[in-house]
């Protein structure tokens, strides 16, 4: 794989000095293109995972639409569009991607230097900044009317997940269902509650907006003063309810343990982190959210966590075909840990709702 040759297929400025690996992405392979000269930027080069993103051209069009819209907002407030939004660099043939001889898809964006990225939000203050980042992103794209291609059909759609679930249970391909009566009952006892929420999305009572769909804090860049600069990693942008972004963030931010923690006593929902994120998020999002969205904001944390319990257990019953596992019981352990987080949220749900109402009232 000649990375310098691939880099040469894009409209980058300045001669390439070297191309080196960057980070350990779980989905895409990422490299940094170092250029010669102080007056030209460096770039990020990514090999997109075509097995997960089966329509990379449409995905890149989605990203370009969102970036163009955000840049217009940044310019309108006299900000720096090269630092406060991602900049996609087209290939020399004009496409937003390059396909190599092996059929792999590559894309390039400008590398934003002098930034800080965090791997986890360990304090309410940092959770606040993370919430502010996601709220700011959603607010800037809240009036984007151009439709985005659904590049992840069924993503966070619990009706779609139940169809998968029912099919896997009926098939029981590796004979695990018989020993999982209790765990299966966890899913079934909450089926109606989750479907009732999703019906509100299907009917439009909870509106569909442009959403990020990967809201962990390391997808937010901060400047050297610790202020939110921009949201990155836009591969998963699509049209859905913005509650999915909030709920997914709460699933990852508030967990006091690990996603697959073997010590279930270590797993709980940290309400101080929940409150910090909610304050930051609503400081930006209160301007466009409807009353129905506010009503279900806390519920979305339960919804997304429940969905993950279902997906881990479903993959375990199916013979571990989707998630990478470290041991034969890994998906089962993930199921237990996520279920513990879900029950912690359920136990504290009234307080979570109170926090949302109090924060929203203070911003009204």
N, C-alpha and C positions, 0 to 999 in steps of 0.2 A: 504493500500500500504506500504509494508515493504522495505524502501529504502536501509537499510543496507543489507538485503537479496539480493536485485538486485545488489548492489555494489559488493557483494561477487561472483557474476557470471562473473566478469571480472578479468583479470590478472594484478591487481594492486599490488604495492609494499607496504609492511607494514600493520599493523593492522588499521582498520577503527576506528576513534575516534567518528565521528558523520557525518551525512549527513543533509545539511540545504538548504533551497531554496535560489536561487540567481537570482535577477532581475525579470522583468515582461515581459517575452517573448510573443510576439503576436502569434507566431506559435508553438514553442516547449516549453516544461516545463524544466527548467534548475535548477540543484542543484549542490552544491559543496561538494565533498567528502573530509573531513578533516582527514588526516592520522596522526598516532602517530610517533614521531621521527623527527629529523631535517634533516636526510639524505635521506628522501624519499619525493617525490612530493605530492601535493594535486591534485585532479582530478575534471573535470567537468563531471557530469552525465546528460544526456538529454533523455527525452521521446520524440521521434520524432513524428511529427504529420502525421499519416498515411493517414489522410483524404486529406491532401494537397500533401504529398509525397507518392504516391500510390505504389512505388517500392523502399522501404527503402534499401533492400540489394544492388540494383544497385546504389542508391545514395551513400551508404557507400563505394562501390568500386570506384566510381568517386572520392570521397574525398581522399581515400587512394592513388590512382594514382597521384593526384595532389600534395599531401603532400610528397610522396616519391620523386617526381621529384624536388620539391622545396628544399627539404633537400639535395639532391645531389648538387644543385647549391650553397647552403649555405656552404656545406663542401668544395667545390672547391675553394671558396674564403676565407677559414679559418674562417668562422663564426661559430655561435653556433646553430646547427640544432635543439636543444631542445627549444630554445627561438625564433628563427627566422622562425619557421614553426610549424604548428599544429602536434601533435603526437597522432595518434589514438591508443587506447588500445584495443586489441581483447578480446572477451569473452573467458571463459575457454574452450569452445568447438571449438575454432579457428575461429569462425565467427567474423565479425566486428561489431556485434550487438547481443543483447539478446532479445528474445521474451518471455514475461511473460505469466501467465496463462490466462490473459484477451486478449491476442493477441496484446498487445502494444509493440512497438519496443523501445529499449534503446541502447544508445551508450555512450562511455566514451572516453575522451581525457585528456591529461596532462594539468593541470592548470598552466598557465605561470604567475608567480608572479612578483612583482615589476614593474608593468606596469601602464600606464595612458590610459584611454579611454574617448573620448569626445562625447557628445550627439548632438552637432551642431557645425558648422564652422561659427563663428560669425565674423571672421576677414579674410582679404586676406591672411595673414600669415598662419593661420590654414588651410584655403582652399588649400594653396600651399602644405602643408604637406599631406593633404588628397589626393590631386591629385598625389603626389609623391608615396603614398602608393599603389594606384590603378595601376599607371604606372609600379611600381616595380613588383607588382604581375603579371601583364600581360607580362612583359618582361621575367620574370623567367619561365613562362609556354608557351612562344611563340614558343618554339621548341618541345613541348610535342606532340608526334605523335600518341600516343595510343588514340583510339576513346573513347569518353565518352558516356554513355547511356543518351538519351534524357529523363530526368525524369520529365520535364515540357513541354509536347508537345504544340506547338503553342505560347510559351512564347516570347513576343515582335515581333511576326510574324503578321504584320498588315493584310495580306491576310486572315489569320485564324480569326483575330478579325472581319474583315468585313463580313465573312461568318456567324459568330455569330450574328453580328449586323443586318444583313439583315433578319435572321431568327426571331430575337426578334421583329423587326419592323413589319414583316408580321403577327406575332402572336398577338402583343400588348395585353398581357394577362390581364392587369389591367386597360386598357383603358386610358392610360396617353398620348399616342402619339398625339392626336388631339390638345392638348394645348402646344405642344413643337415644332411647325413648325420652329421657329427661331433657336432653339438649334440644331435641326436635320440638318438644313441647314449649321450650323458650321461644322458638320462632313462631309456632302456630298460635300461641296465646296472645301475641301482639299483632297478628296479621291484620285484623280489622282496623286497629288504631292507625297503623302505618298506611293502609290503603285509603282510609278516610282523609288523611292529610294529602296524599297524592291526588285524590280526586279534586281537591281545591286547585292544584296546579293544572290539572287537565282541563278544568272548567274555565280557567283564567281568573278565578277569584283571587288566587295568588299569582301575580303576573310573571311572565317570562322575560328575562333580561339577558344582557351579555354577562357571562360569568367566567371566572378564571379556572376554577376546578382543580387547583393544586395549591392550596393556600398555606402551606407550611412556611415558616418564617424565613427560611433560607432562599425563598423566591422573592424576597424584598431586599432591595439595595438601600443602604443608608449612607448619607454623606459623612465626612469625617467629624462633623459636629453631633452625629447621632440622629439627625433628622431624616425622615423618609425621603428618598430620592425617586425611586420608581419600582414598579413590580416587573419581574422578569419571568422567563420560562413560560411563554404564552402558547405552548403547543396544544394545550387542552381547552383553549377558549372556545366557547360555544353558547348557544341560547338555552338557558334553563332558569330555574329560580335562584335568585341570589342567596336564598337561605341555605343552599347547598354549600356555598363558599364559607358562610359563617359556621354552619354545623361541622364541616370537615375541619375547619381551624380549631374549633372547640374540642373535637375528638383528639387532636394531636397536642394542642397547647396544654390542656388542663390535666392530662393523664400524669399522675404522680409516679407511675411505673413505666414499664416498657410494653410495647404492643404485644409481645409474646412472653411477658413476665411469668416465670415459674412460681414466684412468690406472690400469690394473689393478694395477700395482706398489704403489699406495697402499692396496689393499684386502687386509685380513687380519682374522683373529679375535684380538682382544686378550685374552690369558689373564688379565691382571691385572684387567681389567673383569669378565671371566667369574667369577673367584674372588670379587671383591667382591660382585657381585650374588648369587652362590650363598650366600655367608655370610649376607647379609641375608635372603634368601628362606627359607633353612632355619632361621634363628633363630625364625621364626614358623610355618613349615609342617611342621617335623619331627614335630610332635605328632600329625598326622593322616595323613601320607603312609605308604603301604604299602612293603614291601621292593621289590615289583615297580616301583612308581613311582620309587623312589630309583634302582633299577637302570637305568631308562631316562631319567633326568633329562637327562644329557648328550646322549643320543641325540636327544632332542626338539629340540635346537638344530639338528642336522643335518636332521631331518625337516621342520621348518618352512622352513628355508632351501631345501632341495630342492624343496619344494612351490612356493616362490616362483620358483625357476628354471623349473620346469615351466609355471607360469602366465604368466610373461613370454614364454617361447618360444611357448607355445600361442597367446597373443594375437597375437604377431608373425606366426605362420603363418596365423592366422585373418583377418588384414587389419587388426589394431589396432582392435578393436571395443569393448574393455572399458576399458583404461587410457587416460587422457589422455596424449597424446604431444606432444613438442616438435619432433620431426623424424621423417621416415619410418623411420629406423633406431633410434629411441629404445628401443623394446621389446627390440630385439636387443642394444643396449648394456646395458640392464638385465640381460638374461640373462647376458651375459659377466661383469658385475660380481658378480652374485649367485652365479654358478658359482665365481668366484674365492674368494668368502667360504666357500662350501661346501667347496671343496678345502682351504682353510686349516683349517677345522674338522676335516676328515677327517685331515689330517696331524698334528693335535694332539689327536686324539680320546682316545688313551690317557691323556694328561695331564689332559684334561677329566674323564674318569672318575675318575682318582686324586684330583683336587680335590674332586669330589662325595663320594667315600668318606671322605676325610680330614675334611672339614667335618662330614659327618653323624656320624662317629665321635666327633668332639670335642663334639657336642651331645647324644650319647646318654646 
